[in-house]
């Protein structure tokens, strides 16, 4: 996934308009895709010591698997941009086909 700081800054402004507290903790999800399940497990093993939670490891089709990890974190647009760059490097290091980006959710209250 190509990370673009200007685009992320725009998305952060949009998130604020949509009621996200971008200065507070949010649940961030990150996605990795590969045809080899074991390589995705290797990615997770690299991330679990950094408080990432395994959300899903699922087969998408006859060829590809997707790893979804999440972390509750406070990220700025700049930190998310750096995280995307680091995850692209992690995918390359682990031989993964694709770091497929991120999503974000508000935390459940109560």
N, C-alpha and C positions, 0 to 999 in steps of 0.2 A: 504494500500500500504506500503510495506516495503521500508524504505528510507535507502540508502546506500551512504555514503559520498564519497567513492572512485569512485563509478559509476557517481555520480553527477559531481565530479571534471573532470572525463573523458569527460562527455557530455559538460561541459563548454569549455574545450579545443577544442572539435569538433565544438561547436557553433562559437568560435573565428575563426577557419579555414573556416567556412561557411559564414563569413562576419557579424556575430552578434557582436555588441559592448557590450561585457559583463561587461564593466565598466560604461555603460550608462543606461538610462531608456529603458525598454522593456515592452511589454504587456504580462503579465503572466496570464495563464488560469488554473483554478483548478476545478476538477470534483468530484462530490459526487453522489453515486447511492444508492437508497433505494426503497423498494416496497411501501412506504408510502409518498405521496407527501407532506403532512403536516409536517413531520419530516424534509424534505429538506427545506421547507420554514423556519422552525426554525433555520436551519444552516445559511441560508441567512440572517435572522434577526440578528444573532450574528455577521455576517461579514459586513453588510452594514454600520455600524458606523465606520468601519476601511477603508473606501473608496473603498470597493469592489463593482463592478458593476454586476448586474444580466445580464448575457448573454443569458441564456436559462434555461427553466425548461420544459423538454420534456419527454413524455412517450416513452420508448425504445421498449417495448413489452407489452404483456398483464399483466405482473407482475411488471416490474421495471420502475422507473423514474430516470432521470439524471438532476442534477443541475450543471450548468456551471457558475462560477463567474470569473471575471478578475480584474486585478489591474495593473496600470502602476507603475512600481517600478524599483529600482536599487537593484539587489540581487547578492550576491556572492554565490559561491557553498555552503559555510557554512551556509549562511542565508537561502538559499533554503532548505537545509537539515533540519534546525531547523523548518522552516515553515511546511515541510512535517510531521515532528513529531507532531507539534502543531495541524495540521489538522487531523491527526489520532486520537489525543486526543479529538478534537472537535467532530469528527464523533462518537466516543464512548460516549461522554457526551450527545449528541443528539439522541443516539440510532440508528444511521445510519448504514446500512449494510456495506458500503464501501466508503472510501476516495480513489478515483481511480487515483490520480496522477495529473500531470501538463503538460502544454505545453507552448511554448513561441513564440511570433511573434515580428518581427521588427516593429517599429512605422512607420506609413505612413508619408512621408515627403511632405510638401506643401499642 
